[in-house]
Amino acid sequence: MVIIIFSINIVYVSFFTVRMIMTLKGYRYLAALVSMIEIVIYIVGLGLVLDNLDQIQNLIAYALGYGSGVIIGTKIEEKMALGYITVNVITIDESDYLPRKLREKGYGVTDWDANGMDGGRQAMQILTPRKMELQLYQTIKEIDPKAFIIAYEPKTIHGGFWVKAVRKGKLMK
């Protein structure tokens, strides 16, 4: 019984975590589908615990399964890598070498000259699917290991040649 309760809760909370992230990223129909499966699993698991409340090990299994489900759900979402990421890069190299190399690899790069505390810099803003985020970081670090990198998730994206290319599936396979 303990293993069943533990396993059911891992599955339930993993679904819950993925559904919440999908909802936040705008995948509402897919999130609704996941929530239907999630609630069935939840009711079965909760029913098993409520039928066996006299045994403390069932409550402990429920709690441990819940915590494990959060971790597993987040790992699943990381693998799914839904959405996009915007990366700001500042480099000491003021040439166009890094932006040009990134563009050659298919990234949408907007770059401009900037000033830092110690002088001139090259600043860039790069938009990429989250699935390609680690590849982008690797490319930047190979070209400039000392580049300053900040990343965040944009809420809304509209316009530009790059968005059209991504939607047509023409970006860095």
Stockholm file with secondary structure:
# STOCKHOLM 1.0

chainA/1-173         MVIIIFSINIVYVSFFTVRMIMTLKGYRYLAALVSMIEIVIYIVGLGLVLDNLDQIQNLIAYALGYGSGVIIGTKIEEKMALGYITVNVITIDESDYLPRKLREKGYGVTDWDANGMDGGRQAMQILTPRKMELQLYQTIKEIDPKAFIIAYEPKTIHGGFWVKAVRKGKLMK
#=GR chainA/1-173 SS CHHHHHHHHHHHHHHHHHHHHHHHTTCHHHHHHHHHHHHHHHHHHHHHHHHTTTCHHHHHHHHHHHHHHHHHHHHHHHHHCCSEEEEEEEESCCSSHHHHHHHHTTCEEEEEEEEETTEEEEEEEEEEEGGGHHHHHHHHHHHCTTCEEEEECCSCCCCSHHHHHHHTTCSCC
#=GC SS_cons         CHHHHHHHHHHHHHHHHHHHHHHHTTCHHHHHHHHHHHHHHHHHHHHHHHHTTTCHHHHHHHHHHHHHHHHHHHHHHHHHCCSEEEEEEEESCCSSHHHHHHHHTTCEEEEEEEEETTEEEEEEEEEEEGGGHHHHHHHHHHHCTTCEEEEECCSCCCCSHHHHHHHTTCSCC
//
